[in-house]
Amino acid sequence: MDSQILLDLVRVKMPYGKYKDWLICSLPEPYLVWYREKGFPAGKLGQLLATMYEIKANGLEYLLQPLKKQ
């Protein structure tokens, strides 16, 4: 996995919608599940959302904690 993706999860904000301006890592799991069922958007945003979904679905949020402190 590209380490830049993990850094982006704690730095990039959702650009639109109900959770506009929320960091991708802070999005609630039900919102990510909804996107998974609907289909993630194309491009980098979709990749970030899909990655965050997998992290939350597998209980791996603790992996992002050191990155949040940077």
Secondary structure, 3 states (H helix, E strand, C coil): CCHHHHHHHCCCECCCCCCCCCEHHHCCHHHHHHHHHHCCCCHHHHHHHHHHHHHHHCCCHHHHHHHHCC
